[in-house]
């Protein structure tokens, strides 16, 4: 299965303008034969941990526009936005299929407290698993990469890969690759990180969108400019890796729970 990571610069707090850029990317990805195109975290507005602007519900203009593009260009689209929720909005990603149906919703489970995101966004509390082209996928968002337990839960669900839309700053670029490759190797799955580029009022971003395979090897990587990063995902590669080296058989889940409660 071919996927495209849309490494783009957001038009800061200008959703309509950024959606115009997104349509160009979606059209291009469809022409390349991709089954899905994934965009960075809150890409339509630009990620801001403290912004309450452009908060919308699931039938709002951002979801509606990306749904329209998915149908028009016959390609699944992974986007994200600031979702209406009481008392605080959620940092939400979603996947819409070629028929316009939403395959999954996922709210960022770990708000980035380092930048006070938890003061402005509510934490998500559930996984998101969806199927596409005979593969099962999960979704995580940016800071979630630092929490291995989330990816272990996805592995236990039998997913073949996890998409991670992000706004990962240039100052921590080394950790970006470290966590993507570690989460992939630990769980013997594909991990695709979709990052933004450019400088905005929050930070500077250096791209490097990438996909790591089930052995933790980087098989596709972007540069520091806007581009589509294309990668090929093969479910048999995941199954073969897990069969050849069945590390999950040695995972002592119940013992870990006992030790956690004991200590």
Secondary structure, 3 states (H helix, E strand, C coil): CEEEEEECCCCCCCHHHHHHHHHHHHHHHHHCCCCEEEECCCCCCCCCCCCCCCCECCCCHHHHHHHHHHHHHCCEEEEEEEECCCCCEEEEEEEECCCCCEEEEEECCCCCHHHCHHHCEECCCCCCEEEECCEEEEEEEHHHHHCHHHHHHHHHCCCCEEEEECCCEHHHHHHHHHHHHHHHHHHCCEEEEECCEEECCCCEEECCCEEECCCCCEEEECCCCCEEEEEECCHHHHHHHHHHCCHHHHCCHHHHHHHHHHC
